Amino acid sequence: MDIIDVARNLGVEIQKDERYKKYASAKAKNDNDADLQNAIGEFNMIRMQMDMEIQKGENKSEETLKELNESLRKAYGKVMVNESMIEYNQAKTALDELVGEIETIIAAAISGEDPLTCDLHPCTHDCSTCGGCH
């Protein structure tokens, strides 16, 4: 078995992991949530209107931009409080953590460290990058 086969097997194992399954399920739920899709569409339309206003350069209306910005904030809030979006964000965070751990192992191996014993959550000494000491 070569390294590409190993990577493909890793991909299969990732898709078997509960974190991936929750992510895939939450993503499908998002895609099928009409209220959420409408809210996302509203957000995108307001953002496009805002971009068009900004492109007017010196002719842009600061009052219109202020109104659009407020509408954009409200639309974003509507998206982010949707139950499907909350579930999706939680599932994506968990999957991202798994992928981060895998990337850490690969990076450790590439740099000559032991991939079987490397620290999956190395301290960067910058607490803003951390989810807490392990």
Residue frames relative to the residue before (quaternion, step in Angstrom):
aa qw qx qy qz dx dy dz
M 1.0000 0.0000 0.0000 0.0000 0.00 0.00 0.00
D 0.2511 -0.7737 0.5602 0.1563 3.60 -0.82 0.95
I 0.7478 -0.4303 0.2788 0.4217 3.55 -1.34 0.17
I 0.6249 0.5323 -0.3404 0.4585 3.62 1.06 -0.67
D 0.6266 0.5190 -0.3319 0.4772 3.58 1.03 -0.74
V 0.6304 0.5271 -0.3270 0.4668 3.56 1.01 -0.82
A 0.6538 0.5098 -0.3083 0.4665 3.59 0.97 -0.88
R 0.6434 0.5115 -0.3226 0.4693 3.59 0.98 -0.80
N 0.6457 0.5077 -0.3142 0.4760 3.59 1.01 -0.80
L 0.6074 0.5339 -0.3490 0.4736 3.57 1.09 -0.70
G 0.6325 0.5356 -0.3243 0.4560 3.58 0.99 -0.83
V 0.6385 0.5145 -0.3175 0.4763 3.57 0.99 -0.82
E 0.6738 0.4976 -0.2922 0.4615 3.59 0.92 -0.90
I 0.6030 0.5430 -0.3562 0.4633 3.58 1.06 -0.71
Q 0.6918 0.4787 -0.2846 0.4597 3.58 0.91 -0.89
K 0.6264 0.5083 -0.3388 0.4841 3.60 1.23 -0.26
D 0.5561 0.6379 -0.3789 0.3747 3.57 1.21 -0.52
E 0.5759 -0.6218 0.4197 0.3249 3.57 -1.04 0.84
R 0.6214 0.5459 -0.3467 0.4423 3.61 1.05 -0.70
Y 0.6473 0.4952 -0.3172 0.4849 3.57 1.00 -0.76
K 0.6506 0.5256 -0.3206 0.4446 3.58 0.91 -0.90
K 0.6539 0.4995 -0.3148 0.4732 3.60 0.97 -0.83
Y 0.6321 0.5306 -0.3244 0.4623 3.57 1.02 -0.81
A 0.6775 0.4944 -0.2927 0.4591 3.58 0.82 -1.01
S 0.6498 0.5125 -0.3070 0.4699 3.57 1.01 -0.82
A 0.6711 0.4911 -0.2949 0.4706 3.59 0.92 -0.91
K 0.6274 0.5302 -0.3325 0.4633 3.59 1.04 -0.75
A 0.6581 0.4949 -0.3057 0.4781 3.59 0.93 -0.86
K 0.6300 0.5279 -0.3288 0.4651 3.57 1.01 -0.81
N 0.6227 0.5356 -0.3256 0.4684 3.60 1.01 -0.82
D 0.6796 0.5144 -0.2867 0.4374 3.54 0.85 -1.04
N 0.7482 0.3916 -0.2015 0.4962 3.57 1.11 -0.67
D 0.5389 0.6036 -0.4064 0.4243 3.60 1.28 0.08
A 0.3269 -0.7913 0.4866 0.1739 3.57 -0.18 1.32
D 0.6396 0.5251 -0.3334 0.4517 3.59 0.95 -0.81
L 0.6644 0.4936 -0.3018 0.4731 3.56 0.94 -0.87
Q 0.6631 0.5058 -0.3133 0.4542 3.58 0.88 -0.90
N 0.6347 0.5136 -0.3269 0.4759 3.58 1.05 -0.73
A 0.6529 0.5107 -0.3108 0.4652 3.58 0.98 -0.83
I 0.6385 0.5082 -0.3166 0.4836 3.59 1.03 -0.79
G 0.6394 0.5259 -0.3164 0.4632 3.58 1.00 -0.83
E 0.6367 0.5184 -0.3146 0.4763 3.57 1.01 -0.86
F 0.6394 0.5250 -0.3169 0.4638 3.58 0.94 -0.91
N 0.6841 0.4945 -0.2848 0.4542 3.60 0.86 -0.97
M 0.6368 0.5227 -0.3293 0.4614 3.59 1.01 -0.76
I 0.6592 0.4919 -0.3104 0.4767 3.58 0.92 -0.86
R 0.6384 0.5240 -0.3261 0.4599 3.57 0.97 -0.79
M 0.6440 0.5072 -0.3195 0.4754 3.59 1.00 -0.77
Q 0.6349 0.5180 -0.3282 0.4700 3.59 0.99 -0.82
M 0.6444 0.5227 -0.3097 0.4642 3.54 1.02 -0.85
D 0.6433 0.5175 -0.3146 0.4684 3.60 0.96 -0.88
M 0.6561 0.5060 -0.3171 0.4614 3.60 0.95 -0.84
E 0.6448 0.5140 -0.3204 0.4663 3.58 1.00 -0.78
I 0.6462 0.5184 -0.3125 0.4647 3.59 0.97 -0.85
Q 0.6561 0.5334 -0.3077 0.4362 3.59 1.02 -0.81
K 0.5370 0.6236 -0.4028 0.4006 3.59 1.22 -0.20
G 0.3529 -0.7702 0.4686 0.2501 3.56 1.30 -0.18
E 0.8497 -0.0521 0.0689 0.5201 3.55 -0.80 -1.04
N 0.6665 0.5137 -0.2947 0.4528 3.60 1.19 -0.49
K 0.4600 0.6934 -0.4537 0.3190 3.58 1.24 -0.01
S 0.3870 -0.7049 0.5525 0.2194 3.52 -1.23 0.61
E 0.3880 -0.7281 0.5183 0.2251 3.56 -0.62 1.14
E 0.6235 0.5388 -0.3412 0.4521 3.58 1.06 -0.70
T 0.6457 0.5050 -0.3114 0.4807 3.58 0.98 -0.87
L 0.6459 0.5161 -0.3191 0.4633 3.60 0.95 -0.84
K 0.6387 0.5229 -0.3238 0.4623 3.57 0.99 -0.82
E 0.6635 0.4977 -0.2980 0.4725 3.59 0.95 -0.89
L 0.6633 0.4995 -0.3014 0.4687 3.57 0.94 -0.89
N 0.6321 0.5323 -0.3309 0.4557 3.57 1.00 -0.79
E 0.6541 0.4972 -0.3115 0.4773 3.59 0.97 -0.82
S 0.6444 0.5095 -0.3137 0.4762 3.58 1.01 -0.83
L 0.6357 0.5340 -0.3183 0.4577 3.56 1.03 -0.82
R 0.6378 0.5252 -0.3198 0.4639 3.58 0.97 -0.86
K 0.6689 0.4964 -0.2972 0.4667 3.59 0.91 -0.91
A 0.6551 0.5085 -0.3116 0.4639 3.58 0.95 -0.88
Y 0.6361 0.5209 -0.3223 0.4693 3.59 1.00 -0.83
G 0.6455 0.5243 -0.3149 0.4574 3.57 0.95 -0.87
K 0.6315 0.5383 -0.3192 0.4577 3.56 1.03 -0.82
V 0.6473 0.5067 -0.3127 0.4760 3.58 1.02 -0.82
M 0.7402 0.4723 -0.2439 0.4119 3.56 0.76 -1.07
V 0.6804 0.4537 -0.3087 0.4857 3.64 1.15 -0.34
N 0.4484 0.6768 -0.4608 0.3585 3.58 1.27 -0.06
E 0.5415 -0.6644 0.4173 0.3020 3.57 -0.84 1.02
S 0.6391 0.5219 -0.3278 0.4602 3.59 1.00 -0.79
M 0.6657 0.4966 -0.3037 0.4670 3.59 0.99 -0.83
I 0.6175 0.5338 -0.3422 0.4654 3.59 1.02 -0.74
E 0.6584 0.5020 -0.2973 0.4755 3.59 0.91 -0.95
Y 0.6470 0.5236 -0.3097 0.4597 3.59 0.97 -0.89
N 0.6755 0.4997 -0.3023 0.4502 3.59 0.83 -0.95
Q 0.6421 0.5088 -0.3236 0.4734 3.59 1.00 -0.76
A 0.6729 0.4901 -0.2954 0.4688 3.58 0.91 -0.90
K 0.6499 0.5149 -0.3158 0.4613 3.59 0.99 -0.81
T 0.6224 0.5347 -0.3375 0.4613 3.59 1.00 -0.76
A 0.6633 0.4983 -0.3035 0.4686 3.59 0.92 -0.88
L 0.6649 0.4840 -0.3047 0.4804 3.60 0.95 -0.84
D 0.6281 0.5328 -0.3323 0.4596 3.60 0.99 -0.79
E 0.6277 0.5259 -0.3337 0.4669 3.60 1.04 -0.72
L 0.6303 0.5233 -0.3231 0.4737 3.59 1.00 -0.82
V 0.6680 0.4914 -0.2952 0.4745 3.58 0.86 -0.97
G 0.6281 0.5395 -0.3303 0.4531 3.59 1.01 -0.75
E 0.6476 0.5081 -0.3134 0.4736 3.56 0.99 -0.81
I 0.6386 0.5132 -0.3219 0.4746 3.59 0.99 -0.82
E 0.6547 0.5082 -0.3080 0.4672 3.59 0.94 -0.89
T 0.6235 0.5412 -0.3333 0.4553 3.59 1.04 -0.76
I 0.6544 0.5071 -0.3100 0.4676 3.58 0.94 -0.88
I 0.6655 0.4942 -0.3060 0.4683 3.59 0.91 -0.91
A 0.6620 0.5010 -0.3113 0.4625 3.60 0.90 -0.89
A 0.6324 0.5247 -0.3302 0.4645 3.58 1.01 -0.78
A 0.6566 0.5074 -0.3127 0.4621 3.58 0.92 -0.88
I 0.6570 0.5145 -0.3095 0.4559 3.57 0.95 -0.87
S 0.7178 0.4278 -0.2553 0.4864 3.58 1.04 -0.71
G 0.6368 -0.5883 0.3063 0.3931 3.58 1.27 0.24
E 0.4952 0.6429 -0.4415 0.3829 3.58 1.27 0.09
D 0.5771 -0.5687 0.4541 0.3706 3.53 -1.29 0.29
P 0.3441 -0.7722 0.4921 0.2080 3.64 -0.43 1.12
L 0.6287 0.5501 -0.3378 0.4336 3.58 1.20 -0.40
T 0.7952 0.2821 -0.1418 0.5178 3.59 1.14 -0.50
C 0.4195 0.7250 -0.4723 0.2744 3.62 1.21 -0.03
D 0.5327 -0.6228 0.4797 0.3134 3.54 -1.21 0.65
L 0.3454 -0.7687 0.5044 0.1880 3.58 -0.64 1.11
H 0.7650 0.2423 -0.1355 0.5812 3.58 1.22 -0.39
P 0.0126 -0.8403 0.5420 0.0016 3.58 0.59 1.11
C 0.4694 -0.6741 0.4990 0.2761 3.55 -1.08 0.77
T 0.2533 -0.7704 0.5700 0.1323 3.55 -0.87 1.03
H 0.3818 -0.7334 0.4523 0.3343 3.54 1.37 -0.20
D 0.6126 0.4378 -0.3595 0.5512 3.57 1.24 0.52
C 0.3017 -0.8170 0.4642 0.1614 3.54 0.00 1.33
S 0.5729 0.5939 -0.3962 0.4026 3.62 1.15 -0.34
T 0.6866 0.4670 -0.2863 0.4780 3.61 1.19 -0.39
C 0.6734 0.5526 -0.2517 0.4216 3.54 1.28 -0.14
G 0.3719 -0.7078 0.5596 0.2182 3.51 -1.25 0.57
G 0.7265 -0.3536 0.2216 0.5460 3.56 1.28 0.18
C 0.5649 -0.6005 0.4451 0.3495 3.52 -1.17 0.60
H 0.2656 -0.7705 0.5653 0.1271 3.54 -1.05 0.84
